Amino acid sequence: MTNVPSDIEIAQAASKKHINDIAARLDLQPDDIIPYGHDKAKISYDFLSTLDGKKDGKLILVTAISPTPAGEGKTTTTVGLGDGLNAIGKNAVMCLREPSLGPCFGMKGGAAGGGYAQVVPMTDINLHFTGDFHAIGAAHNLLSAMIDNHMHWENQLNIDPRRVTWRRVMDMNERALRTITSGLGGFHNGVVREAGFDITVASEIMACFCLANDLEDLRNRIGNITIGYTRDKKPVQARALKAEGAMTALLRDALQPNLVQTLENNPALMHGGPFANIAHGCNSVIATRTALKLADYVVTEAGFGADLGAEKFLDIKCRKAGLHPDAIVLVATTKALKMHGGIAKSDLKGENVDAIKKGCANLGRHIRNLGQFGVPVTVAINHFVTDTDAEHKAIRDFCAEYGVSCNVSSHWEHGGKGAIPLAEAVVDLVENQTSQFRPLYMDDVPLWDKVRRIARSIYGAEDIIADKKVRAQFAEFQEQGYGHYPICMAKTQYSFSTDPQLLGAPEGHDVPIREIRLATGAEFLVVICGEIMTMPGLPRAPAAEQISVTDKGRITGLF
């Protein structure tokens, strides 16, 4: 193909319908939505309250093999599959996460799909959208300010400045703020202490936001957040600071799901945006439940590879929300499989069936892993124009050995039409195989054993390792009554191990645990492994260098 338009050019040339018309596709009236301009809106609480008792549609999860710099196109496939289902006469809605500004201006680029399988308005979605992330950051940092303010005055709660666990956040990659000293400059500037920043998507407020059932549940979750400990090591919760009311007020409008459209004018809900390598990686429960009441098929995604996003979707989101997925689509590309087969990114264009076969070890590990959850799986080959029939055959033959169907989908190039074979395969899977969903572990399994089970069953590890201090924290949290919490692993997305250079399907490695964080609002335990950071840094040449705006106000260079 020559002179192929960029993703942003395709998006800006889209023929969008008024958001009222998109809402009408879901039987929403103009009064049921809160417009943000002509092409995006929020679904009102009043309408959401009318959905109780309606029958749920089928829930389809899109996940992927371990990501590589070559790209897998999970969001693109989610959009393409949704358009494909609509193209064959099914009533389908996509549920996606909102993009974070950090990756948009850093390395990853936008997160609204690609090619002719995108959601629009792409530039709005990738930048400020409806302000949800700003609200989440403001609520989080309000709590930070109230903590420091309380300690500055009488500190009646006896909070120990050395044991404040609540950090600040910003929606940007900024490695210089990972660890800071706050309160410098004299008595009137507060209490001097070591502190730091995480990126907004790693905030526990983001997790509470995405797991909450409604405003009341959100307020309760925020009140339950543990912000630190007293000098005699007793936990302090946000409600002790009387912070949960004001924080929920900041999040009131944001908690309403966002409605947008695909390039083919099909409805999509974009709401919430935790990363799957450092958070639980799924869009909001409210958005997913809303879509299930409005459509026959709901196609959603979970971040990064299936070892992270899908595992957390199934073990955290589905467990907490009572969701029952009906099918899983596992996305792979020839280029990514070649990289897992040992080929450098610069050498991916030529046919290399041997590298594909070797790289399929990564695909096979993900297929086996997903099989543990009892949900039917199909594989989607996200088509690149440089792919060859021999490469596709090698992948299909490999999948056949696992008894799993495999379809080539050309949605990037052809939109929903190119995804029709995949859409038909998904419908066949849902109609002819019964999902017997089960989580990887039960609630009563001890915390340490839950982490070990994930490491061994999903990562192929020999064991987990941690120093004495971290082991003691596991024991303390278990004794304090948090043993029923699920686990949110924070680990590199590029490998089953904690070494991002170790591609393919490594086995027998140890998973080192560096830190654990108790999230009593989200109700899970964050286990930080290896060198993963909860505040990313910008790459040597950030994407921000290419982004600009014309004198007529049109954004350029964004993905």
Secondary structure by P-SEA (a helix, b strand, c coil): ccccccaaaaaaacccccaaaaaaaacccccccccccccbbbbcaaaaaacccccccbbbbbbbccccccccaaaaaaaaaaaaaaaaccbbbbbbbbbbaaaaacccccccccccccccaaaaaaccccaaaaaaaaaaaaaaaaaaaaaacccccccccccccccccccccccccccccccccccccccccccccccccccaaaaaaaacccaaaaaaaaaacccccccccccccccccccaaaaaaaacccccccccccccbbbbbbcbbbbcccccccccaaaaaaaaacccbbbbbbccccccaaaaaaacccccccccccbbbbbbcaaaaaaaacccccccccccaaaaaaaaaaaaaaaaaaaaacbbbbbbccccccccaaaaaaaaaaaaaacbbbbbbcccccccccaaaaaaaaaaaaacccccccccccccccaaaaaaaaaacccccccccccaaaaaaaaaaaaaccccbbbbbbcccccccccccccccccbbbbbbccccccccccbbbbbccccccbbbbccccccccccccccccccccc
